[in-house]
């Protein structure tokens, strides 16, 4: 019987389950869709059970261990019985969040590397819940991946790469910022112990093993945030940079000190190992915009057709410029107040006289690539490093055309791993370390990570894209401030 690590990825649009071999091969994959905007723990757990059960039927193998990852900013509150404590966001919760931001925001940023965004980040929401009495029944606050682990083994624990997203974490000490928590009047007991990534936190009990067809006693290993696990799944370490292209596209560089952007626009995060951190700039909506073009403009579910159309258009899309989501990351308050082009629907988003669908489609892909370049440049200015190549994984990396345009726009080699779902591979590496299948991370990465394709920038195309990029950025600035 073959051996594998079971990985559960609780993303923004779905839960995906993977069986991954110790050599990094995806043996089986199962997915169930959900919606981030109306996510609920009870229905989410049902979908996870369905996904894992289907997965085990697809490939009968020995599961060495289970680990999970998730969308990074979301959290769930549980009562004493493990049931979700629900609440409804409102104008009042947003106003209270801005009060918290004004009083504690900078201190939170300098501790956690994240501003407390009202009506989203826990650091802005929990004080409102406490003041309004809605936190009284809460026994635990868990990030979504922590909650998945709890459902698998009944143990409460967290880790830094996800918890730093709450704005209530101290990334230097890799623990909760207790001083901030006390200043906010929040109950200490709801915050779970923080453990190292890749540590066994419990074992699957009989009642859970029956519901997901996993052997009782299988170890549950704490994973990490989805983007950081994506970097690990590409073998990205100190001084290297990677992008994880999906609904959004975070661009992250691994550093050996907790470096903060002097203008406080970027995020600083914990990586998955001691004495390593992440500096992040995020392109915003990328893959979701390509999906929108596919569904609304092409009326097809076929990405092959979309890429074929885009390939027919010339470099620069015959002058067509699109502004449908990609932006230069600026997470400092008041949060993109000068950027009117960061989400759908937005005004004046298509510039150009050519209405050909091929040019429109290519312009969307090019805009995503311009966004990566802008955010990568922002990181380079902060860390004062030059990069020879960019690692790129995720759904967007499955398009050879997209990756070639990205290399041409950057004037830099783009490396794509053999397994595009590198986040799942990264989680499996942590699982392999936690279960002692691997002695160290070097052995694990050598065994499980392989380069799939290299995209070298083409000289003529790259030269042409430099002027197209400048025009895109200059026009974007004018539109954003109009």
C-alpha positions in Angstrom: 0.0 0.0 0.0 1.3 3.5 -0.9 2.0 6.1 1.8 0.7 9.7 1.7 0.2 12.8 3.7 -3.4 14.2 3.9 -3.6 17.9 3.3 -6.8 20.0 3.8 -6.8 23.5 2.3 -9.7 25.6 3.5 -9.6 28.4 0.9 -11.8 31.4 0.2 -13.9 29.7 -2.5 -13.7 26.0 -1.6 -12.1 23.3 0.5 -9.6 21.1 -1.3 -8.2 17.9 0.0 -5.0 16.2 -1.2 -3.2 13.0 -0.8 0.5 13.8 -1.4 3.2 11.2 -1.6 6.6 11.7 0.2 8.1 12.4 -3.2 5.7 15.4 -3.8 3.3 13.7 -6.2 -0.4 14.5 -5.8 -2.1 11.0 -5.7 -5.6 12.3 -5.4 -7.5 15.5 -5.1 -11.1 16.4 -4.1 -12.8 19.7 -3.8 -16.1 21.2 -2.4 -17.1 24.8 -3.1 -18.1 27.3 -0.5 -18.4 31.1 -0.3 -16.0 33.1 1.9 -18.7 35.8 2.4 -21.3 33.4 4.0 -18.9 30.8 5.4 -20.3 28.9 8.4 -18.4 26.3 10.4 -21.2 23.7 10.5 -21.7 23.5 6.8 -18.0 23.9 6.2 -17.2 20.8 8.3 -19.8 18.8 6.3 -18.0 19.8 3.1 -14.7 18.9 4.6 -16.0 15.5 5.5 -17.4 15.0 2.0 -14.1 16.0 0.4 -11.9 13.9 2.6 -14.2 10.8 2.3 -14.2 11.1 -1.5 -10.5 11.6 -1.5 -9.9 8.3 0.4 -12.2 6.5 -2.0 -10.1 7.8 -4.9 -6.9 6.4 -3.6 -6.6 3.7 -0.9 -3.3 4.4 0.9 -1.7 4.6 4.3 -2.1 8.2 5.7 1.1 9.1 7.6 -0.3 12.3 9.0 -2.9 15.1 8.5 -2.2 18.8 8.3 -4.1 21.8 7.1 -3.9 25.4 5.8 -6.4 28.1 5.1 -7.3 31.6 4.0 -5.2 33.7 6.2 -7.3 36.5 7.7 -10.5 34.7 8.6 -11.2 33.4 12.2 -13.9 31.6 14.0 -15.1 31.9 17.6 -16.2 28.8 19.5 -18.3 28.5 22.7 -17.6 26.0 25.5 -19.3 23.2 23.5 -17.2 23.9 20.4 -20.1 25.5 18.5 -19.5 28.7 16.5 -20.4 32.0 18.1 -21.9 34.0 15.3 -22.2 37.8 14.9 -23.4 40.2 12.2 -21.2 43.0 10.9 -22.7 46.5 10.7 -22.0 50.1 10.3 -21.5 50.2 14.1 -18.9 47.5 14.1 -17.0 49.4 11.3 -17.1 52.7 13.2 -15.9 50.9 16.4 -13.1 49.3 14.3 -11.9 52.7 13.2 -11.8 53.9 16.8 -9.6 50.9 17.6 -7.5 51.6 14.6 -7.0 55.2 15.7 -6.0 54.3 19.2 -4.0 51.1 18.7 -3.4 50.7 14.9 0.2 51.7 14.7 1.2 49.7 17.8 -0.5 46.7 16.2 1.3 47.2 13.0 4.7 47.5 14.7 4.0 44.3 16.6 2.2 42.1 14.1 3.1 43.7 10.8 -0.6 44.2 10.0 -3.0 47.1 10.4 -6.4 46.1 12.0 -8.7 46.6 9.1 -12.3 47.4 10.4 -14.9 44.8 9.7 -12.3 42.2 8.8 -9.2 41.7 10.9 -9.7 40.3 14.4 -7.8 43.1 16.1 -10.5 45.5 14.9 -13.5 43.2 15.5 -12.8 41.6 18.9 -12.9 44.9 20.8 -16.3 45.7 19.3 -17.6 42.2 20.2 -16.2 42.6 23.7 -17.9 46.0 24.2 -21.2 44.9 22.8 -21.3 41.8 25.0 -21.0 39.3 22.1 -17.7 37.9 23.3 -19.2 36.6 26.5 -19.9 33.1 25.2 -16.6 32.8 23.3 -14.1 30.3 24.8 -11.7 30.1 21.9 -10.7 32.2 18.9 -9.2 30.1 16.1 -7.9 30.8 12.6 -9.7 28.6 10.1 -6.8 26.1 9.8 -6.7 25.9 13.6 -10.4 25.2 13.6 -9.9 22.4 11.0 -7.3 20.8 13.3 -9.6 21.1 16.3 -12.3 19.3 14.4 -9.9 16.6 13.4 -8.4 15.9 16.9 -10.1 18.1 19.5 -7.0 20.0 20.4 -6.7 23.8 20.5 -3.5 25.4 19.1 -2.3 28.0 16.6 0.9 29.0 14.8 2.4 32.4 13.9 2.1 32.5 10.1 -1.7 32.7 10.4 -2.2 34.4 13.8 0.0 37.4 12.8 -3.0 38.3 10.5 -5.1 39.2 13.6 -2.9 42.3 14.3 -2.7 40.9 17.9 0.4 38.9 17.5 4.1 39.7 18.2 6.0 38.4 15.2 9.4 39.0 16.8 8.6 36.7 19.7 6.3 34.4 17.7 3.6 34.6 20.4 0.5 36.7 21.2 1.0 40.4 22.0 -0.3 40.1 25.5 0.4 43.8 26.3 -1.9 44.8 23.4 -4.5 42.2 24.3 -4.6 43.5 27.9 -4.8 47.1 26.8 -7.8 46.3 24.6 -9.5 44.6 27.6 -9.8 41.3 25.7 -9.9 38.0 27.7 -6.5 36.2 27.5 -8.0 32.8 27.7 -9.6 32.8 24.3 -6.3 33.0 22.5 -4.8 29.5 21.9 -1.2 28.5 22.7 1.1 29.1 19.7 3.3 26.2 18.7 5.9 25.6 16.0 4.8 24.8 12.5 5.1 21.1 11.8 4.4 20.0 15.4 2.0 17.2 16.2 -0.8 18.6 18.3 -3.1 15.5 18.6 -4.4 12.3 17.0 -7.6 11.5 15.2 -10.1 10.0 17.7 -12.5 7.2 16.8 -15.6 9.4 16.3 -13.8 11.5 13.7 -12.1 8.5 12.0 -15.4 7.0 11.3 -16.8 10.1 9.6 -13.8 10.7 7.3 -12.5 7.1 6.8 -9.1 7.9 8.4 -7.5 5.5 10.7 -7.9 6.2 14.4 -4.7 7.5 16.0 -3.4 9.2 12.8 -1.3 12.2 13.9 -2.6 15.8 13.2 0.3 18.2 12.5 -0.1 21.9 12.6 0.5 23.5 9.2 0.6 27.1 8.3 -0.8 30.0 6.3 -1.6 29.2 2.7 0.8 31.6 1.0 3.8 30.8 3.2 3.1 27.1 2.6 3.1 27.9 -1.1 6.5 29.4 -0.8 7.7 26.3 1.1 6.2 24.1 -1.6 8.4 25.9 -4.1 11.5 25.7 -1.9 11.7 29.4 -1.3 14.0 30.5 1.5 16.1 33.5 2.7 16.6 36.1 0.0 14.2 34.5 -2.5 10.9 35.8 -3.7 7.7 34.0 -4.8 4.2 34.7 -5.9 1.1 32.5 -5.2 -1.4 33.3 -7.9 -5.0 32.5 -7.2 -8.0 34.7 -6.5 -5.4 37.2 -5.4 -1.7 37.2 -5.9 0.5 37.8 -2.8 4.2 38.4 -3.6 6.5 37.6 -0.7 10.2 37.7 0.0 11.8 35.6 2.8 14.0 37.6 5.1 16.0 36.8 8.2 14.8 39.7 10.3 11.4 41.2 10.9 11.8 44.1 8.5 9.0 46.7 8.5 8.1 49.0 5.6 8.9 52.6 6.7 5.7 53.8 5.0 3.8 50.9 6.6 2.1 49.9 3.3 3.2 46.3 3.2 2.7 43.3 5.5 5.4 41.6 7.6 4.6 38.0 8.6 6.1 35.1 10.3 7.5 32.4 8.0 7.2 28.7 8.9 10.6 28.3 10.6 12.5 30.0 13.4 14.4 33.2 12.6 12.7 33.7 9.2 10.0 36.2 8.3 8.1 37.4 5.2 7.7 40.8 3.7 4.5 40.8 1.5 3.1 43.1 -1.2 -0.2 41.9 -2.7 -1.4 42.4 -6.2 -5.0 42.1 -5.2 -7.7 40.5 -7.4 -6.0 38.6 -10.3 -7.3 35.1 -10.9 -10.8 36.2 -10.0 -10.7 38.9 -12.7 -9.6 36.4 -15.4 -12.5 34.2 -14.3 -14.8 37.2 -14.7 -13.6 37.7 -18.2 -14.0 34.0 -19.0 -17.5 33.8 -17.6 -19.0 37.2 -18.4 -17.3 38.1 -21.7 -16.5 34.7 -23.3 -19.4 32.7 -21.8 -17.2 29.7 -21.4 -15.7 27.6 -18.6 -12.7 26.8 -20.8 -9.4 28.4 -19.9 -7.8 26.9 -22.9 -10.0 29.0 -25.2 -9.3 32.1 -23.1 -5.5 31.6 -23.5 -5.9 30.9 -27.2 -7.8 34.2 -27.6 -5.2 36.1 -25.6 -2.4 34.6 -27.7 -3.8 36.0 -30.9 -3.4 39.6 -29.7 -0.1 41.5 -30.0 2.2 42.5 -27.2 0.6 45.4 -25.5 -2.9 44.3 -26.6 -3.0 46.9 -29.4 -3.0 49.7 -26.8 -5.9 48.3 -24.7 -5.3 48.9 -21.0 -7.5 47.2 -18.4 -7.9 48.1 -14.7 -10.1 45.4 -13.1 -8.4 44.7 -9.8 -4.6 44.5 -9.8 -3.1 47.3 -7.7 0.0 48.4 -5.9 -0.4 47.2 -2.3 -1.0 49.9 0.3 -2.5 48.5 3.5 -1.9 51.6 5.5 -4.9 53.5 6.6 -7.2 54.8 5.1 -6.8 51.7 2.9 -6.5 52.4 -0.8 -8.4 55.7 -0.4 -6.7 57.0 -3.6 -7.2 53.7 -5.5 -10.6 53.4 -7.2 -9.5 50.5 -9.3 -9.0 47.7 -6.8 -12.2 45.7 -7.2 -15.2 45.1 -9.4 -17.3 47.1 -10.3 -15.0 50.0 -11.0 -15.4 53.0 -13.3 -13.3 53.7 -16.5 -11.6 50.3 -16.4 -10.9 49.7 -20.1 -8.8 52.2 -22.1 -8.3 51.8 -25.8 -10.1 51.9 -29.2 -9.8 48.2 -30.1 -12.8 46.3 -29.0 -11.5 42.9 -30.1 -12.1 40.3 -27.5 -8.6 38.9 -28.0 -7.0 42.3 -27.1 -9.3 42.7 -24.1 -8.5 39.2 -22.8 -4.8 39.7 -23.2 -4.9 43.1 -21.6 -6.4 41.5 -18.5 -3.5 39.0 -18.2 -1.0 41.8 -19.0 -2.5 44.0 -16.2 -2.0 41.1 -13.7 1.6 40.9 -14.8 2.1 44.6 -14.5 0.7 44.4 -11.0 3.2 41.7 -10.0 6.0 43.9 -11.4 4.8 47.0 -9.4 4.5 45.0 -6.2 7.8 43.3 -6.7 9.5 46.7 -7.2 7.9 47.9 -4.0 9.5 44.9 -2.1 12.9 45.4 -3.7 12.9 49.1 -2.6 12.3 48.0 1.0 14.6 45.0 1.3 17.3 46.5 -1.0 17.7 43.2 -2.8 17.9 42.3 -6.5 16.3 39.1 -7.6 17.4 36.9 -10.5 14.1 35.0 -10.7 10.6 34.8 -9.4 9.0 31.6 -8.2 5.3 31.4 -9.2 2.7 28.8 -8.3 -1.0 28.5 -8.0 -3.8 28.3 -10.5 -2.5 31.2 -12.5 0.8 29.4 -13.1 -0.9 26.7 -15.1 -1.1 29.1 -18.1 2.2 29.0 -20.1 1.1 32.1 -21.9 0.5 34.0 -18.7 3.9 32.9 -17.3 5.7 33.9 -20.5 4.1 37.3 -20.4 5.1 37.6 -16.7 8.7 36.8 -17.5 8.7 39.3 -20.4 7.1 42.1 -18.3 9.6 41.5 -15.4 12.6 41.0 -17.7 13.4 38.1 -15.3 13.2 34.3 -15.3 10.0 32.9 -13.9 10.2 29.4 -12.3 7.1 27.3 -12.0 7.1 24.1 -9.8 6.1 20.8 -11.3 3.2 20.7 -8.9 1.2 23.9 -9.3 -0.6 23.3 -6.0 2.6 24.2 -4.2 0.7 25.2 -1.0 -0.5 21.6 -0.6 3.1 20.4 -1.1 4.3 22.9 1.5 1.8 21.6 4.1 2.8 18.1 3.3 6.4 19.0 3.9 5.4 20.3 7.4 3.5 17.1 8.0 6.5 15.0 7.0 8.7 16.9 9.4 6.2 16.6 12.2 5.8 12.9 11.8 9.6 12.4 11.5 9.3 11.0 8.0 12.0 13.5 7.2 15.0 14.4 9.4 15.1 18.1 8.3 13.6 20.6 6.0 16.4 20.3 3.4 15.8 16.6 2.9 12.1 17.2 2.7 12.4 19.9 0.0 14.9 17.8 -2.0 12.4 14.9 -1.9 9.2 16.8 -2.6 9.9 19.9 -4.7 10.8 19.9 -8.4 11.0 22.7 -11.0 8.4 22.2 -13.7 9.1 24.9 -16.2 11.4 27.9 -16.6 10.2 30.9 -18.6 13.0 33.2 -19.8 12.2 36.8 -20.8 12.4 37.3 -24.6 14.5 40.3 -25.5 12.2 42.1 -28.0 9.0 41.4 -26.1 10.6 42.4 -22.8 11.9 45.7 -24.3 8.4 46.5 -25.7 6.7 45.7 -22.3 8.8 48.3 -20.5 7.0 51.1 -22.3 3.6 49.4 -22.0 4.2 49.0 -18.3 5.1 52.6 -17.8 1.9 53.7 -19.7 -0.2 51.3 -17.6 1.2 52.7 -14.3 0.9 56.4 -15.4 -2.6 55.9 -16.6 -3.5 54.0 -13.5 -2.3 56.9 -11.3 -4.4 59.4 -13.2 -7.5 57.3 -13.1 -7.1 56.5 -9.3 -6.8 60.2 -8.5 -9.5 61.5 -10.9 
